[in-house]
Amino acid sequence: MRYWLDEDYDLLHPDLISAQRGALLELREHAEPLDKSGRWHRPSWPTRCFRQPKHWGLRGDPYLWFELHETMRLLPKPSGTDHFRLYIEVCLRYLAGDDILNPDQKTVHVERYPLKGMSGGSVCPPKWVEDLVPLLVDRFDTAP
């Protein structure tokens, strides 16, 4: 899976690493145990769910989508839809630094995202609540 990322985007930004670490630590108790515990793994299970959607809300949404995909690749495959939804909720909260699944939020600014354009650095919570999270869940449900 290929993503277009702006040259100003830092794949190793300390805030991203910290957010991923926080999400992984919180989800560790919910994750299924790995067959070979203690070994680094990058499962491909989320790839089928993360084909890019046709439309985004704001300019920061593709970066959050990419970060969510990369964070999910660090986790074992969830045992079911509720488990997958929990992964999404926890990861999004850490990655965005705010509860973007709160329907009252209209925009959330993420400092580490490039600031080009009027909505640069911002994600659109309504887009995530109404379209992107349901799309991910639907793709997870229908995947073999």
C-alpha positions in Angstrom: 0.0 0.0 0.0 1.4 3.4 -1.0 0.6 6.7 0.5 1.4 10.2 -0.8 3.1 12.0 2.1 4.2 15.6 2.0 7.9 16.2 2.2 7.3 18.2 5.4 5.8 15.2 7.1 8.1 13.6 9.7 7.7 9.8 9.8 9.7 9.7 13.0 8.2 12.7 14.8 8.6 12.3 18.6 4.9 13.0 19.1 4.0 10.2 16.7 6.3 7.7 18.4 4.9 8.7 21.8 1.3 8.5 20.6 1.9 5.0 19.1 3.6 3.9 22.3 0.7 5.1 24.4 -1.9 3.4 22.2 0.0 0.1 22.1 0.5 0.1 25.9 -3.3 0.8 26.5 -4.3 -1.9 24.0 -1.7 -4.5 25.2 -4.2 -5.9 27.7 -6.9 -6.3 25.0 -4.7 -7.8 22.3 -4.6 -11.5 21.6 -1.2 -13.1 22.6 1.3 -13.5 19.8 2.6 -16.9 18.9 6.2 -15.8 19.2 6.1 -13.3 22.0 8.8 -10.8 22.2 9.6 -10.8 18.5 9.1 -7.8 16.2 6.2 -8.2 13.8 4.5 -6.2 11.1 1.4 -8.1 10.3 -0.3 -7.4 7.0 -3.8 -7.9 8.3 -4.9 -4.2 8.3 -3.8 -3.6 4.7 -7.0 -4.8 3.2 -9.0 -2.4 5.4 -6.9 0.7 4.7 -7.3 1.2 0.9 -7.6 5.0 0.6 -11.1 6.3 0.6 -12.3 8.5 -2.4 -12.8 11.6 -0.3 -11.2 13.2 2.8 -12.6 15.8 5.1 -9.6 18.1 5.8 -5.9 18.1 4.7 -4.8 16.3 7.9 -7.1 13.3 7.4 -4.7 11.4 5.0 -1.9 11.7 7.5 -4.1 10.4 10.4 -5.2 7.6 8.1 -1.6 6.7 7.4 -0.6 6.8 11.0 -3.6 4.7 12.1 -2.7 2.1 9.5 0.9 2.0 10.6 -0.1 1.8 14.3 -2.5 -1.0 13.6 0.2 -3.0 11.8 2.0 -3.1 15.2 -0.9 -4.9 16.8 -2.1 -8.5 16.4 -5.3 -9.0 14.4 -8.3 -8.3 16.5 -10.6 -11.2 17.3 -13.8 -9.5 16.1 -15.5 -6.2 15.1 -15.9 -4.9 18.6 -12.2 -5.5 19.2 -11.3 -3.8 16.0 -13.5 -0.8 16.9 -11.7 -0.6 20.2 -8.3 -0.5 18.4 -9.6 2.3 16.2 -10.9 4.4 19.1 -7.8 4.1 21.2 -5.4 4.7 18.4 -7.3 7.7 17.1 -7.4 9.3 20.5 -3.6 8.9 20.9 -2.7 9.9 17.4 -4.9 13.0 17.1 -4.3 14.0 20.8 -8.0 14.4 21.2 -11.3 12.5 21.0 -12.0 12.9 17.4 -15.0 10.5 17.6 -16.8 13.1 19.7 -19.6 14.3 17.5 -19.4 17.9 19.0 -15.8 18.4 17.6 -15.7 20.2 14.2 -12.0 20.3 13.6 -8.9 19.1 15.5 -5.4 20.5 14.8 -2.5 18.1 15.0 0.8 20.0 15.3 3.0 17.5 13.6 1.0 17.6 10.3 2.2 19.9 7.5 0.4 23.3 7.5 -0.1 23.8 3.7 -3.5 25.1 2.6 -6.4 26.5 4.6 -7.0 23.3 6.6 -3.4 22.1 6.8 -2.6 20.3 10.0 -6.3 19.7 10.8 -8.5 16.6 10.8 -12.3 16.5 10.4 -13.9 14.6 13.3 -17.4 14.5 11.6 -15.8 12.8 8.5 -14.2 10.2 10.8 -17.4 9.6 12.7 -19.8 9.5 9.7 -17.6 8.0 6.9 -14.1 6.8 7.7 -14.5 4.7 10.8 -17.7 3.0 9.4 -15.7 2.3 6.2 -12.9 0.7 8.1 -15.3 -1.4 10.2 -17.2 -2.5 7.1 -14.0 -3.5 5.3 -12.9 -5.5 8.4 -16.3 -7.2 8.5 -16.3 -8.2 4.9 -12.6 -9.2 4.6 -11.9 -12.9 4.4 
